[in-house]
């Protein structure tokens, strides 16, 4: 079982293992992948609790790790939010995905441990005997970090660290770390930092006696008369600074929202439809966007390779223009802090006219991926109301029996391969069918002086006929209500408009 986990069997990466290296030559992300791969662990830097300083503890990444998971009865697992109730394959698949997450963060996975229990131990998550066994495994393997496949309570993490004597992180902290490494935009970095601080605040812990020291007002905050007193302990000072930083970050993110709204509004004011690509991490969303638009986005065989949304222009076969947005991937048990912090980004999905839900058809359990994505979308107001088109990607890697079964279970889903181009034409045709169409029929003559309206009619409308007459350009077709009103006003001429303007309101 451990060998299967370490080989990433059953993960989002397993379907592309050995295949992705040659694919990565077809996009423009080579420099970014090289930069990410350039971050490597410093082997001389220890992370044992008795050696590491507070600053080092917070900054160290890319460790040698041992994975830990619990195999729980289904009813208990559902109530503890450790496994999806519908996911009967349980801990092995989840732990294999944890191994892939750890590798994406740059860690070296050395070993894994699974315990079968009725419920997590409230003190150390594992039972006391298994925790001691884990400590021996950590020492034997030379690991310096333990990653637990669940979200640990602060007391559980502290107690488990006291037993194993190395750093313990949970699944949530690991995902937050990956986001912190991959965020590029100013807004994305602020969102990730806010999520990290929200997670860190109740879990802040100091090593030794340094965090219990008290400082007077002058030392603690640069204040003088009137602020002296017993002062704050160092851990209290850290907590206050974290809260202050969180307030500042929320203010910054709120200030960035209008810019995003302006960009989104400029697209929505016109009749240009929008399509959002959503799906499980590493399902091939960026590859599909490259296939549809030639965007040249970075493609990497890693979880959460894309964090910042990217918008590109696309066009249907009949000439209608629409926007295509690549969004962040989802994963099971996605931290609530991230959903809240990235709400403004995820709202791109809720504001779309169509969602392309990309599914890895070569994954061992694609139905669980679909359920995880829809679970996250349910937390975004209006996201589940947007029409959804399931796209089963990586058809070149999936076997025909699996594809046939998925086609039966998921009626209306399209099977494509972003790598080979299989099914892309059919997908483009299906997108054109599902996009909203202009609903106002017009047949009028627009003066030659209003060539701007004629240009918009060509760009945004559906054209039945265009005829050039002595009085102007005759336009026959369908447009949206806003453009129809402008065309009607132009066709009526200045006299009619002037008399209409003089009428009392």
NORZIDA-V215285 format. One record per residue. N is the residue number from 1. RES is the residue in three letters. SS is DSSP state (H for helix, E for strand, L for the rest). BURIAL is b if it has 16 or more other C-alpha atoms within 10 Angstrom, else e. D_LAST is the distance of its C-alpha to the last C-alpha in whole Angstrom. Layout:
((N:RES:SS:BURIAL:D_LAST) (N:RES:SS:BURIAL:D_LAST))
This chain:
((1:UNK:L:e:78) (2:UNK:H:b:78) (3:UNK:H:e:79) (4:UNK:H:e:76) (5:UNK:H:b:73) (6:UNK:H:b:74) (7:UNK:L:b:74) (8:UNK:L:b:70) (9:UNK:L:b:71) (10:UNK:L:b:68) (11:UNK:L:b:65) (12:UNK:L:b:62) (13:UNK:L:b:65) (14:UNK:H:b:68) (15:UNK:H:b:66) (16:UNK:H:b:66) (17:UNK:L:e:69) (18:UNK:L:e:71) (19:UNK:L:e:68) (20:UNK:H:b:66) (21:UNK:H:e:68) (22:UNK:H:e:68) (23:UNK:H:e:64) (24:UNK:H:b:63) (25:UNK:H:e:64) (26:UNK:H:e:61) (27:UNK:L:b:58) (28:UNK:L:e:58) (29:UNK:L:e:58) (30:UNK:H:e:62) (31:UNK:H:e:62) (32:UNK:H:e:60) (33:UNK:H:b:62) (34:UNK:H:e:65) (35:UNK:H:e:64) (36:UNK:H:e:63) (37:UNK:H:e:67) (38:UNK:L:e:68) (39:UNK:L:e:68) (40:UNK:L:e:71) (41:UNK:L:e:73) (42:UNK:L:e:75) (43:UNK:L:e:78) (44:UNK:L:e:80) (45:UNK:L:e:77) (46:UNK:L:b:78) (47:UNK:L:b:76) (48:UNK:L:b:78) (49:UNK:L:b:77) (50:UNK:L:e:80) (51:UNK:L:e:80) (52:UNK:L:b:76) (53:UNK:L:e:74) (54:UNK:H:e:71) (55:UNK:H:e:69) (56:UNK:H:e:71) (57:UNK:H:b:70) (58:UNK:H:e:66) (59:UNK:H:e:66) (60:UNK:L:e:69) (61:UNK:L:b:68) (62:UNK:L:b:69) (63:UNK:L:b:72) (64:UNK:E:b:75) (65:UNK:E:b:74) (66:UNK:E:b:75) (67:UNK:E:b:73) (68:UNK:E:b:73) (69:UNK:E:b:71) (70:UNK:E:b:72) (71:UNK:E:b:72) (72:UNK:L:b:71) (73:UNK:L:b:71) (74:UNK:H:b:67) (75:UNK:H:e:66) (76:UNK:H:b:67) (77:UNK:H:b:65) (78:UNK:H:e:62) (79:UNK:H:e:62) (80:UNK:H:e:63) (81:UNK:L:e:60) (82:UNK:L:b:63) (83:UNK:L:b:63) (84:UNK:L:b:60) (85:UNK:L:e:62) (86:UNK:L:e:61) (87:UNK:L:b:63) (88:UNK:L:e:67) (89:UNK:L:e:68) (90:UNK:H:b:68) (91:UNK:H:b:69) (92:UNK:H:b:71) (93:UNK:H:b:68) (94:UNK:H:b:66) (95:UNK:H:b:69) (96:UNK:H:b:69) (97:UNK:H:b:65) (98:UNK:H:b:66) (99:UNK:H:b:69) (100:UNK:H:b:66) (101:UNK:H:b:64) (102:UNK:H:b:67) (103:UNK:H:b:68) (104:UNK:H:b:64) (105:UNK:L:b:64) (106:UNK:L:b:68) (107:UNK:L:b:70) (108:UNK:E:b:74) (109:UNK:E:b:74) (110:UNK:E:b:78) (111:UNK:E:b:78) (112:UNK:E:b:76) (113:UNK:E:b:77) (114:UNK:E:b:76) (115:UNK:E:b:77) (116:UNK:E:e:76) (117:UNK:L:e:75) (118:UNK:L:e:74) (119:UNK:L:b:71) (120:UNK:L:b:71) (121:UNK:E:e:73) (122:UNK:L:e:71) (123:UNK:L:e:73) (124:UNK:L:b:74) (125:UNK:E:b:72) (126:UNK:L:b:75) (127:UNK:L:b:78) (128:UNK:H:e:80) (129:UNK:H:e:83) (130:UNK:H:e:81) (131:UNK:H:b:79) (132:UNK:H:e:83) (133:UNK:H:e:83) (134:UNK:H:b:80) (135:UNK:H:b:81) (136:UNK:H:e:85) (137:UNK:H:b:83) (138:UNK:H:b:81) (139:UNK:H:e:84) (140:UNK:H:e:86) (141:UNK:H:e:83) (142:UNK:L:e:82) (143:UNK:L:b:78) (144:UNK:L:b:76) (145:UNK:E:b:73) (146:UNK:E:b:73) (147:UNK:E:b:69) (148:UNK:E:b:69) (149:UNK:L:b:67) (150:UNK:L:b:64) (151:UNK:L:b:62) (152:UNK:L:b:65) (153:UNK:L:e:65) (154:UNK:H:e:66) (155:UNK:H:e:69) (156:UNK:H:b:70) (157:UNK:H:b:69) (158:UNK:H:b:71) (159:UNK:H:b:74) (160:UNK:H:b:74) (161:UNK:H:b:75) (162:UNK:H:e:77) (163:UNK:H:e:79) (164:UNK:H:b:79) (165:UNK:L:b:79) (166:UNK:L:b:76) (167:UNK:E:b:73) (168:UNK:E:b:71) (169:UNK:E:b:67) (170:UNK:E:b:65) (171:UNK:H:b:63) (172:UNK:H:b:60) (173:UNK:H:b:61) (174:UNK:H:b:62) (175:UNK:H:b:59) (176:UNK:H:b:57) (177:UNK:H:b:60) (178:UNK:H:b:59) (179:UNK:H:b:56) (180:UNK:H:b:57) (181:UNK:H:b:59) (182:UNK:H:b:56) (183:UNK:L:b:53) (184:UNK:L:e:52) (185:UNK:L:e:49) (186:UNK:H:e:48) (187:UNK:H:b:46) (188:UNK:H:b:48) (189:UNK:H:b:51) (190:UNK:H:b:49) (191:UNK:H:b:48) (192:UNK:H:b:52) (193:UNK:H:b:53) (194:UNK:H:b:51) (195:UNK:H:b:52) (196:UNK:H:b:56) (197:UNK:H:b:56) (198:UNK:H:b:54) (199:UNK:H:b:57) (200:UNK:H:e:60) (201:UNK:H:e:59) (202:UNK:L:e:60) (203:UNK:L:e:63) (204:UNK:L:e:64) (205:UNK:L:e:68) (206:UNK:L:e:70) (207:UNK:L:e:74) (208:UNK:L:e:77) (209:UNK:L:e:76) (210:UNK:H:e:74) (211:UNK:H:b:71) (212:UNK:H:e:73) (213:UNK:L:e:73) (214:UNK:E:b:71) (215:UNK:E:b:70) (216:UNK:L:b:69) (217:UNK:H:b:66) (218:UNK:H:e:67) (219:UNK:H:e:68) (220:UNK:H:b:66) (221:UNK:H:e:62) (222:UNK:L:e:64) (223:UNK:L:e:63) (224:UNK:L:e:66) (225:UNK:L:e:66) (226:UNK:L:e:64) (227:UNK:L:e:64) (228:UNK:L:e:68) (229:UNK:L:e:69) (230:UNK:L:e:70) (231:UNK:L:b:68) (232:UNK:E:b:66) (233:UNK:E:b:68) (234:UNK:H:b:68) (235:UNK:H:b:66) (236:UNK:H:b:64) (237:UNK:H:b:63) (238:UNK:H:b:62) (239:UNK:H:b:60) (240:UNK:H:e:58) (241:UNK:H:e:58) (242:UNK:H:b:56) (243:UNK:H:e:54) (244:UNK:H:e:53) (245:UNK:H:e:53) (246:UNK:H:b:51) (247:UNK:H:e:48) (248:UNK:H:e:48) (249:UNK:H:b:48) (250:UNK:H:e:45) (251:UNK:H:e:43) (252:UNK:H:e:44) (253:UNK:H:b:43) (254:UNK:H:e:39) (255:UNK:H:e:39) (256:UNK:H:e:39) (257:UNK:H:e:37) (258:UNK:H:e:34) (259:UNK:H:e:36) (260:UNK:H:e:36) (261:UNK:H:e:33) (262:UNK:H:e:32) (263:UNK:H:e:34) (264:UNK:H:e:33) (265:UNK:H:e:30) (266:UNK:H:e:30) (267:UNK:H:e:32) (268:UNK:H:e:30) (269:UNK:H:e:26) (270:UNK:L:e:28) (271:UNK:L:b:29) (272:UNK:L:b:33) (273:UNK:E:b:34) (274:UNK:E:b:37) (275:UNK:E:b:40) (276:UNK:E:b:42) (277:UNK:E:b:46) (278:UNK:E:b:48) (279:UNK:E:b:51) (280:UNK:E:b:54) (281:UNK:L:b:56) (282:UNK:L:b:58) (283:UNK:L:b:57) (284:UNK:L:b:56) (285:UNK:H:b:52) (286:UNK:H:b:53) (287:UNK:H:b:55) (288:UNK:H:b:53) (289:UNK:H:b:50) (290:UNK:H:b:52) (291:UNK:H:b:53) (292:UNK:H:b:50) (293:UNK:H:e:48) (294:UNK:L:e:52) (295:UNK:L:b:50) (296:UNK:L:e:54) (297:UNK:L:b:53) (298:UNK:L:b:56) (299:UNK:L:b:58) (300:UNK:L:b:61) (301:UNK:L:b:63) (302:UNK:L:b:62) (303:UNK:L:b:60) (304:UNK:L:b:56) (305:UNK:L:b:57) (306:UNK:L:b:53) (307:UNK:L:b:51) (308:UNK:L:b:48) (309:UNK:L:b:45) (310:UNK:E:b:45) (311:UNK:E:b:42) (312:UNK:E:b:43) (313:UNK:E:e:42) (314:UNK:E:b:43) (315:UNK:E:e:42) (316:UNK:L:e:43) (317:UNK:L:e:45) (318:UNK:L:e:42) (319:UNK:L:e:41) (320:UNK:L:b:38) (321:UNK:E:b:38) (322:UNK:E:b:38) (323:UNK:E:b:39) (324:UNK:E:b:42) (325:UNK:E:b:43) (326:UNK:E:b:47) (327:UNK:L:b:47) (328:UNK:L:b:49) (329:UNK:L:b:52) (330:UNK:E:b:53) (331:UNK:L:b:56) (332:UNK:L:b:57) (333:UNK:L:b:57) (334:UNK:L:b:55) (335:UNK:L:b:55) (336:UNK:H:e:52) (337:UNK:H:b:51) (338:UNK:H:b:51) (339:UNK:H:b:48) (340:UNK:H:b:46) (341:UNK:H:b:47) (342:UNK:L:b:46) (343:UNK:H:e:43) (344:UNK:H:b:40) (345:UNK:H:b:42) (346:UNK:H:b:43) (347:UNK:H:b:39) (348:UNK:H:b:39) (349:UNK:H:b:40) (350:UNK:H:b:38) (351:UNK:L:b:35) (352:UNK:L:b:37) (353:UNK:L:b:36) (354:UNK:E:b:40) (355:UNK:E:b:43) (356:UNK:E:b:46) (357:UNK:E:b:49) (358:UNK:E:b:52) (359:UNK:E:b:55) (360:UNK:E:b:59) (361:UNK:L:b:60) (362:UNK:L:b:64) (363:UNK:L:b:63) (364:UNK:L:b:66) (365:UNK:L:b:63) (366:UNK:H:b:60) (367:UNK:H:b:59) (368:UNK:H:b:59) (369:UNK:H:b:57) (370:UNK:H:b:54) (371:UNK:H:b:54) (372:UNK:H:b:54) (373:UNK:H:b:51) (374:UNK:H:b:49) (375:UNK:H:b:50) (376:UNK:H:b:49) (377:UNK:H:b:46) (378:UNK:L:e:45) (379:UNK:L:e:45) (380:UNK:L:b:42) (381:UNK:L:e:39) (382:UNK:L:e:37) (383:UNK:H:b:40) (384:UNK:H:b:42) (385:UNK:H:e:39) (386:UNK:L:b:39) (387:UNK:L:e:41) (388:UNK:E:b:44) (389:UNK:E:b:47) (390:UNK:E:b:50) (391:UNK:E:b:52) (392:UNK:E:b:56) (393:UNK:E:b:57) (394:UNK:L:b:61) (395:UNK:L:b:62) (396:UNK:L:b:65) (397:UNK:L:b:66) (398:UNK:L:b:66) (399:UNK:L:e:68) (400:UNK:H:e:67) (401:UNK:H:e:68) (402:UNK:H:e:66) (403:UNK:H:b:63) (404:UNK:H:e:64) (405:UNK:H:e:64) (406:UNK:H:b:60) (407:UNK:H:e:59) (408:UNK:H:e:60) (409:UNK:H:e:59) (410:UNK:L:e:55) (411:UNK:L:e:54) (412:UNK:L:e:51) (413:UNK:L:b:53) (414:UNK:E:b:54) (415:UNK:E:b:57) (416:UNK:L:b:57) (417:UNK:L:b:59) (418:UNK:L:b:57) (419:UNK:L:b:60) (420:UNK:L:e:62) (421:UNK:L:e:58) (422:UNK:L:b:59) (423:UNK:L:b:56) (424:UNK:H:b:54) (425:UNK:H:e:52) (426:UNK:H:e:52) (427:UNK:H:b:50) (428:UNK:H:e:48) (429:UNK:H:e:47) (430:UNK:H:e:46) (431:UNK:H:b:44) (432:UNK:H:b:42) (433:UNK:H:e:42) (434:UNK:H:e:41) (435:UNK:L:b:38) (436:UNK:L:e:34) (437:UNK:L:b:33) (438:UNK:L:b:30) (439:UNK:L:e:29) (440:UNK:E:e:26) (441:UNK:E:e:28) (442:UNK:E:b:27) (443:UNK:E:b:29) (444:UNK:E:b:27) (445:UNK:E:b:28) (446:UNK:E:b:27) (447:UNK:L:b:28) (448:UNK:H:e:31) (449:UNK:H:e:29) (450:UNK:H:e:27) (451:UNK:H:e:31) (452:UNK:H:e:29) (453:UNK:H:b:27) (454:UNK:H:b:30) (455:UNK:H:e:32) (456:UNK:H:e:30) (457:UNK:H:b:30) (458:UNK:H:b:34) (459:UNK:H:e:34) (460:UNK:H:b:32) (461:UNK:L:b:32) (462:UNK:E:b:34) (463:UNK:E:b:35) (464:UNK:E:e:37) (465:UNK:E:e:37) (466:UNK:E:e:36) (467:UNK:E:e:37) (468:UNK:E:e:37) (469:UNK:L:e:36) (470:UNK:L:e:35) (471:UNK:L:e:32) (472:UNK:L:b:31) (473:UNK:E:b:32) (474:UNK:E:b:32) (475:UNK:E:b:31) (476:UNK:E:b:32) (477:UNK:E:b:32) (478:UNK:E:b:30) (479:UNK:E:b:28) (480:UNK:L:b:26) (481:UNK:H:e:22) (482:UNK:H:e:21) (483:UNK:H:b:23) (484:UNK:H:b:22) (485:UNK:H:e:19) (486:UNK:H:e:20) (487:UNK:H:b:23) (488:UNK:H:e:20) (489:UNK:H:e:18) (490:UNK:H:b:21) (491:UNK:H:b:23) (492:UNK:H:e:20) (493:UNK:H:e:21) (494:UNK:H:e:19) (495:UNK:H:e:18) (496:UNK:H:e:16) (497:UNK:H:e:14) (498:UNK:H:e:14) (499:UNK:H:e:13) (500:UNK:H:e:10) (501:UNK:H:e:9) (502:UNK:H:e:9) (503:UNK:L:e:6) (504:UNK:L:e:4) (505:UNK:L:e:0))
